Amino acid sequence: MQLKEGSELQNGKYRIIRVLGQGGFGITYLAENIYFEKMVAIKEFFPKDFCGRDNTSHLTLGTQNNAETVEKLKARFLKEARNIAKLDHPGIIKIHDIFEENNTAYYVMDYIEGENLNVMMKYDGPMSEKKAVGYITKVGEALEYIHSRQMTHFDVKPANIMVRRADNMPILIDFGLSKQYDAQGDATSTLMQGVSHGYSPIELYNAEAITSFSPQTDVYSLAATLLYLLTGSTPHTASQLIEEGLNLPAGISPSIAKAIEEGMAFSRTKRLPSVSAFLSLLKGIPNPSVSTYQETKSPAPPYSEETRIITDNTRTSTENYSSDYNYSNSKPTKNKEDNSFLYAIIGGLIAIIVIFIIIQSTGHSNSEDSPYAVDSDTVVAYEVVDDTVWVLPTSDSTADVEYTPYD
């Protein structure tokens, strides 16, 4: 069924060395790029339930009735290969060549020297939280990248995460079930149904249940993979979770337990909405969608409802800043016992002297090019724009006070 060792493709450009793996729709080989003297992995489109192979390496159809089905599957194989070839992320397998030959299709990938997480677990057993979260965070970053390009993987699991031996980098592979969506969230290709028990959420057991872009599906699989790395046991299937729940290991950190529970919620609508939300919970951030600024308990100062807080992710808020900044909106109260005429005269003389000195030293007062520092008694709020803090004066200011950088 497989290509024989030593078989050549593309007029001798690639030479087959051995089989690396085989699934329902393809065979992956270790091969050598003769021109570059470099090892590569080559995936061959081979739907074993519909096809065979003759002694010339050509793919043959079991029956002519399968011809239309096989042609559609091959077209999808090529389309998805082109989509993956456009991806450029250190945590995603790279595709370098796509071609048709032997009455079938092939694509050429990086050959990753290392082991997948499933094999690593069988040899080494459950991982520490630090090591497991480290791998999952890297894979999560790769998933965030493909999700930003309106693509879902649909087959995240330990066997599809290769760990490169040279730098311990986890690489997401096997996009055979992946799906691309357009700007409106509608699928641009037909999903080949497939599930991995323990890692696939309930909606993948019914391919028709997914009609639009669904990052929550990959979130479930990523959380299930983390659970496996921590326990060494394949998670319960989606249907088992209803009756038996999650099998969380004893002593697991609360933040990690919460991330897994919310990432593997049975209902997709109750599941964490994105990989970034899942990774935030792993880091102990309770709810990344909620502002970390807290409303002060003191009465709101004038115009606070118009204050716009611009954070580094450009999200706006009308909440007040924390009282930790201790800005005051109070005004000095009149001293009822200050009835001394002498004090008034002395105060007036001092004020006149100070004004006279200032005028003499500067030559002018309140000119247009003079900066106006804002007294703390007049500050009600501030605004952050491009990492600069701007002070907003109160309406009680007697001049048209300009915004002044607050150091």
C-alpha positions in Angstrom: 0.0 0.0 0.0 2.8 2.4 0.8 5.5 3.7 -1.6 8.5 1.4 -1.6 11.7 2.6 0.0 13.9 4.2 -2.6 10.9 5.4 -4.6 11.5 8.8 -6.3 9.1 11.7 -6.7 9.4 14.9 -8.9 11.9 13.4 -11.3 14.3 12.4 -8.5 14.0 15.5 -6.4 12.7 13.5 -3.4 13.6 9.9 -2.4 11.4 8.0 0.0 13.3 6.5 3.0 10.5 5.0 5.2 6.9 5.4 6.5 6.5 7.7 9.4 2.8 7.2 9.9 -0.5 6.4 8.2 -4.1 7.5 8.7 -7.5 7.2 7.0 -6.7 9.7 4.3 -2.9 9.8 4.0 0.5 8.3 4.5 3.4 10.4 5.8 7.0 9.4 4.7 10.5 10.4 5.7 12.2 11.4 2.6 15.3 13.2 1.4 15.5 16.3 -0.8 18.3 15.2 -3.0 19.1 18.7 -4.3 19.4 20.2 -0.8 20.7 17.0 0.9 18.0 17.6 3.5 15.5 15.4 5.3 11.8 16.3 4.8 8.5 14.7 5.6 6.1 14.1 2.6 2.4 13.5 3.1 0.6 11.5 0.3 -3.1 11.7 -0.3 -4.2 8.1 0.1 -7.8 7.4 1.2 -7.4 3.8 2.0 -11.1 2.9 2.1 -11.5 4.0 -1.5 -8.2 3.3 -3.2 -5.3 0.9 -3.8 -2.0 1.0 -5.6 -0.6 -0.8 -8.5 3.0 -1.9 -9.0 3.9 1.3 -10.6 3.1 3.4 -7.5 0.0 4.9 -9.0 -3.1 5.2 -6.9 -6.0 3.1 -8.2 -9.7 3.3 -7.5 -11.5 0.4 -5.8 -14.6 1.0 -8.0 -15.5 3.7 -10.5 -18.3 4.7 -8.2 -15.7 6.2 -5.8 -14.2 8.4 -8.5 -16.2 11.5 -7.7 -15.7 11.1 -3.9 -12.0 10.6 -4.3 -11.6 13.6 -6.6 -13.4 15.9 -4.1 -11.3 14.6 -1.3 -8.1 15.2 -3.2 -9.2 18.8 -4.1 -9.8 19.5 -0.5 -6.4 17.9 0.4 -4.7 20.3 -2.0 -6.7 23.3 -0.9 -5.9 22.8 2.8 -2.2 22.2 1.9 -2.2 25.6 0.2 -3.9 27.2 3.2 -1.3 25.7 5.6 1.6 26.8 3.3 0.5 30.4 3.9 1.0 30.1 7.7 4.2 31.4 9.2 4.5 30.7 12.9 7.4 29.0 14.8 4.9 26.7 16.4 3.3 25.4 13.2 4.6 22.9 10.7 5.9 24.5 7.5 4.9 23.3 4.1 7.4 23.9 1.3 6.1 22.1 -1.8 2.8 20.8 -3.2 2.5 18.7 -6.3 0.4 15.9 -8.1 1.9 12.7 -9.2 1.1 8.9 -9.3 -2.6 9.8 -9.8 -2.6 11.4 -6.4 -1.3 14.5 -4.5 1.6 15.2 -2.1 2.9 18.0 0.1 6.3 18.4 1.5 6.9 19.6 5.1 9.7 20.1 7.6 10.9 16.9 9.2 10.9 17.5 12.9 13.5 15.4 14.8 11.9 14.6 18.1 8.9 12.9 19.6 5.2 13.8 19.9 3.8 14.5 23.4 1.9 11.1 23.4 5.2 9.2 23.0 6.9 11.4 25.6 4.2 10.7 28.1 4.5 6.9 27.6 8.2 7.0 28.4 8.3 9.7 31.1 4.8 9.7 32.7 2.8 12.7 33.9 4.5 16.1 33.8 5.0 18.8 36.4 2.6 21.7 36.1 5.4 24.0 35.0 6.5 21.8 32.2 3.0 21.0 31.0 1.8 24.6 31.0 5.0 25.6 29.2 4.2 23.2 26.3 0.5 24.1 26.3 1.2 27.9 26.3 3.4 27.5 23.2 0.7 25.4 21.4 -1.9 27.9 22.5 0.1 30.7 20.9 0.1 28.8 17.6 -3.6 28.3 17.8 -4.2 32.0 18.5 -2.3 32.7 15.3 -4.3 30.3 13.1 -7.6 31.5 14.7 -6.6 35.1 13.8 -6.6 33.9 10.2 -10.1 32.4 10.5 -8.9 28.8 10.6 -9.5 26.1 13.2 -7.4 22.9 13.6 -10.1 20.5 14.9 -7.6 17.8 15.8 -5.5 19.2 18.7 -4.2 16.3 20.7 -0.8 15.0 22.1 -0.1 12.9 19.0 -0.3 16.0 16.8 2.2 18.0 18.9 5.8 17.2 18.0 8.5 18.4 20.4 11.7 19.3 18.5 14.6 17.7 20.2 17.0 20.5 19.4 15.2 23.3 21.3 12.3 21.5 23.1 9.8 23.5 20.9 6.3 22.0 20.5 5.1 22.1 16.9 1.5 21.7 15.9 1.1 19.3 13.0 -1.5 17.4 11.0 -4.1 19.9 9.7 -6.0 17.1 7.9 -9.3 18.1 9.7 -8.7 21.8 9.7 -11.2 24.2 8.3 -10.9 27.7 6.8 -13.6 30.4 7.1 -14.3 33.6 5.3 -14.7 37.1 6.7 -18.3 36.4 7.6 -17.4 33.2 9.5 -18.7 30.8 6.9 -16.7 27.7 6.0 -14.8 27.8 2.7 -14.2 24.1 2.6 -16.0 20.9 3.6 -15.1 19.4 6.9 -14.0 15.7 6.8 -15.6 14.4 10.0 -13.2 12.9 12.5 -13.0 12.7 16.3 -10.3 11.8 18.8 -11.9 10.3 21.8 -11.0 12.3 24.9 -9.9 15.3 23.0 -12.8 16.1 20.8 -15.8 18.1 22.2 -19.3 16.9 21.7 -20.0 19.1 18.7 -17.3 17.3 16.7 -19.3 14.1 17.0 -21.8 15.8 14.7 -20.0 17.7 11.9 -23.2 19.5 11.0 -23.3 21.1 14.4 -20.5 23.4 13.5 -21.8 25.9 10.9 -19.5 28.9 11.7 -16.0 29.8 13.0 -15.6 28.0 16.4 -12.4 28.6 18.3 -14.1 27.1 21.4 -13.7 23.7 19.8 -9.9 24.0 19.7 -10.0 25.4 23.3 -11.6 22.2 24.5 -9.0 20.0 22.8 -6.1 22.2 24.2 -7.5 21.9 27.7 -8.0 18.2 27.4 -4.4 17.9 26.2 -3.2 19.7 29.3 -5.2 17.4 31.5 -3.6 14.4 29.8 -0.1 15.8 30.4 -0.8 16.3 34.1 -2.5 12.9 34.7 -1.0 10.5 32.1 -4.6 9.3 31.4 -6.7 10.0 28.4 -9.5 12.3 29.4 -13.1 11.1 29.5 -15.0 11.4 26.3 -17.3 14.3 25.9 -20.4 12.1 26.7 -18.7 10.6 29.8 -18.1 14.1 31.2 -21.9 14.5 31.7 -22.0 11.6 34.3 -18.4 11.3 35.5 -17.1 14.8 35.3 -13.4 15.7 34.9 -10.7 13.6 36.5 -8.5 16.4 37.9 -5.3 15.3 39.7 -5.0 15.9 43.4 -3.2 19.0 44.4 -3.6 20.8 41.1 -3.3 24.6 41.3 -6.6 26.4 41.5 -5.9 28.5 38.4 -5.0 25.5 36.3 -8.0 23.5 37.6 -10.3 26.5 36.7 -8.8 26.8 33.2 -9.4 23.1 32.5 -12.9 23.1 33.8 -13.9 26.2 31.9 -12.0 25.1 28.8 -13.7 21.7 28.7 -17.2 22.9 29.5 -19.6 20.5 27.9 -21.7 23.2 26.2 -19.8 25.3 23.7 -21.7 28.4 24.7 -20.5 28.0 28.3 -16.9 27.3 27.3 -14.1 29.8 27.3 -14.5 31.8 24.1 -10.9 31.9 23.0 -7.4 30.5 23.5 -6.3 33.8 25.0 -8.9 33.5 27.7 -7.8 30.0 28.4 -4.1 31.0 28.7 -5.0 34.0 30.9 -6.7 31.7 33.4 -3.6 29.5 33.4 -1.6 32.5 34.5 -4.1 33.2 37.3 -5.9 36.2 35.7 -9.5 35.7 36.8 -11.4 37.3 33.9 -9.3 38.9 31.2 -12.4 40.5 29.6 -13.1 42.6 32.7 -11.2 45.8 33.4 -8.6 45.7 36.2 -9.4 49.3 37.2 -11.8 49.5 40.1 -14.4 52.1 40.9 -13.7 54.4 43.8 -16.1 54.4 46.7 -15.9 58.2 47.0 -18.5 60.4 45.2 -17.7 60.7 41.5 -16.1 64.0 40.6 -17.5 66.3 38.0 -17.4 65.0 34.4 -16.2 61.6 35.5 -18.7 60.0 33.2 -16.9 61.6 30.2 -13.5 60.4 31.2 -12.1 57.9 28.7 -9.4 55.5 29.7 -7.4 54.2 26.8 -5.3 51.2 27.6 -2.6 49.5 25.5 -5.3 47.4 23.9 -7.4 50.5 22.9 -10.3 49.3 25.0 -12.3 52.2 26.5 -13.9 52.5 29.8 -15.9 55.0 31.8 -14.8 53.6 35.2 -13.0 55.9 37.6 -9.3 55.4 38.4 -8.4 53.7 41.6 -8.2 55.9 44.7 -4.6 54.7 45.0 -3.6 57.8 43.1 -5.1 60.0 45.9 -6.1 62.9 43.7 -8.5 65.3 45.6 -11.4 67.3 44.4 -12.0 69.0 47.7 -11.8 72.7 48.1 -10.4 74.7 51.1 -13.1 75.6 53.5 -13.4 79.1 54.9 -12.0 79.6 58.4 -14.9 81.0 60.4 -12.6 82.3 63.1 -10.3 84.2 60.7 -11.7 87.7 61.6 -8.4 89.5 62.1 -8.1 92.6 60.0 -4.3 92.6 60.6 -3.9 89.1 59.1 -5.8 90.2 56.0 -3.6 93.3 55.5 -0.4 91.3 56.0 -1.7 88.6 53.6 -2.6 91.2 50.9 0.8 92.8 51.2 2.6 89.5 50.8 0.6 88.6 47.7 1.4 92.0 46.1 5.1 91.6 46.8 5.1 88.0 45.3 3.3 89.2 42.2 5.7 92.1 41.8 8.7 89.8 42.1 7.4 87.4 39.5 6.6 90.2 37.0 10.1 91.6 37.5 11.8 88.2 37.0 9.8 87.0 33.9 8.8 90.2 32.3 5.3 89.0 31.6 2.5 87.0 33.1 0.2 84.3 31.7 1.6 84.6 28.2 0.3 82.1 25.6 3.6 80.1 25.6 3.7 79.6 29.4 2.9 76.1 30.6 0.1 75.8 33.1 0.8 73.3 35.8 -2.5 72.1 37.4 -2.8 72.2 41.1 -3.8 68.9 42.8 -6.9 70.6 44.2 -8.3 71.0 40.7 -7.5 67.5 39.3 -10.5 65.2 38.9 -9.1 62.5 36.6 -6.5 61.8 34.0 -6.2 60.2 30.6 -3.6 57.9 29.2 -2.7 58.3 25.5 0.4 56.8 23.9 1.9 56.1 27.3 1.6 59.8 28.3 -0.5 60.7 31.3 -2.6 63.9 30.7 -4.2 65.7 33.6 -7.7 66.9 33.1 -8.6 70.1 35.1 -12.0 70.8 36.7 -14.5 73.2 35.4 -13.7 75.6 38.3 -10.4 76.6 36.7 -10.4 80.3 36.0 -8.3 80.0 32.8 -8.4 77.9 29.7 -5.9 75.5 31.2 -4.0 73.3 28.7 -3.4 69.6 29.3 -0.1 69.3 31.0 2.0 66.1 31.1 2.0 64.7 34.6 5.3 63.1 35.5 
